[in-house]
């Protein structure tokens, strides 16, 4: 699966546009994780507990995005983006979205 933030891929042409695909992840920290983060906040700097939470949420959303595109028969996702929102205290929603397409090699580029 090719996933890019651009509207096209050099050396390929869009054979078919399938449409919008998305992946969603909603994550929260455990009580122990929130306590650990609170201690890190007191000392300043990187809050590693929340960094891991954000990275896990993004990866999960990305994985769901790719699975959604594959279910629809795509071999690429163009214009991929992330959006994130805090739904409640220490609850993060991450949405990954883009346009599912079927790409073919562009023989004219050779």
URQUI-V493146 format. One record per residue. PHI is phi in whole degrees, -180 to 180 (* if undefined). D_FIRST is the distance of its C-alpha to the first C-alpha in Angstrom with 2 decimals. Layout:
# URQUI-V493146
phi->PHI d_first->D_FIRST
phi->PHI d_first->D_FIRST
This chain:
# URQUI-V493146
phi->* d_first->0.00
phi->-92 d_first->3.79
phi->-128 d_first->6.31
phi->-135 d_first->9.85
phi->-91 d_first->13.33
phi->-90 d_first->14.60
phi->-91 d_first->15.21
phi->-163 d_first->13.86
phi->-130 d_first->12.34
phi->-55 d_first->15.08
phi->87 d_first->15.27
phi->-130 d_first->13.29
phi->-123 d_first->14.86
phi->-81 d_first->14.01
phi->-84 d_first->15.04
phi->-157 d_first->14.94
phi->-97 d_first->14.75
phi->-91 d_first->14.25
phi->130 d_first->15.42
phi->-66 d_first->15.42
phi->-130 d_first->13.38
phi->-152 d_first->14.51
phi->-139 d_first->14.86
phi->-127 d_first->18.35
phi->-136 d_first->20.10
phi->-123 d_first->23.87
phi->-131 d_first->25.41
phi->-141 d_first->28.92
phi->-90 d_first->30.82
phi->-73 d_first->33.48
phi->-59 d_first->37.11
phi->-63 d_first->37.24
phi->-64 d_first->34.19
phi->-67 d_first->35.90
phi->-66 d_first->39.10
phi->-60 d_first->37.37
phi->-65 d_first->35.79
phi->-61 d_first->39.24
phi->-66 d_first->40.76
phi->-63 d_first->38.19
phi->-61 d_first->38.89
phi->-60 d_first->42.57
phi->-95 d_first->41.93
phi->79 d_first->39.40
phi->89 d_first->36.34
phi->-67 d_first->32.82
phi->-95 d_first->32.64
phi->-61 d_first->30.38
phi->-61 d_first->30.45
phi->-77 d_first->28.94
phi->-61 d_first->26.52
phi->-63 d_first->25.07
phi->-60 d_first->25.12
phi->-65 d_first->23.23
phi->-65 d_first->20.54
phi->-63 d_first->20.18
phi->-64 d_first->20.06
phi->-65 d_first->17.33
phi->-64 d_first->15.14
phi->-64 d_first->15.95
phi->-62 d_first->15.29
phi->-62 d_first->11.81
phi->-61 d_first->11.11
phi->-65 d_first->12.79
phi->-59 d_first->10.88
phi->-62 d_first->7.45
phi->-62 d_first->9.78
phi->-62 d_first->11.54
phi->-65 d_first->8.87
phi->-63 d_first->8.11
phi->-59 d_first->11.94
phi->-88 d_first->12.43
phi->91 d_first->10.63
phi->-82 d_first->7.99
phi->-118 d_first->5.08
phi->-157 d_first->5.21
phi->-127 d_first->7.60
phi->-104 d_first->10.70
phi->55 d_first->13.76
phi->-68 d_first->12.47
phi->-142 d_first->15.68
phi->-115 d_first->17.51
phi->-138 d_first->20.93
phi->-136 d_first->23.28
phi->-142 d_first->26.71
phi->-91 d_first->29.43
phi->-87 d_first->30.49
phi->-157 d_first->33.46
phi->-57 d_first->34.85
phi->65 d_first->32.21
phi->-119 d_first->29.73
phi->-116 d_first->26.54
phi->-107 d_first->24.07
phi->-124 d_first->20.66
phi->-114 d_first->18.55
phi->-109 d_first->15.00
phi->-148 d_first->14.37
phi->-178 d_first->12.89
phi->-107 d_first->12.63
phi->-80 d_first->10.21
phi->-142 d_first->10.31
phi->-109 d_first->9.98
phi->-101 d_first->10.09
phi->-128 d_first->12.44
phi->-61 d_first->13.90
phi->-92 d_first->17.04
phi->-66 d_first->19.82
phi->-75 d_first->22.34
phi->-76 d_first->20.95
phi->-56 d_first->22.03
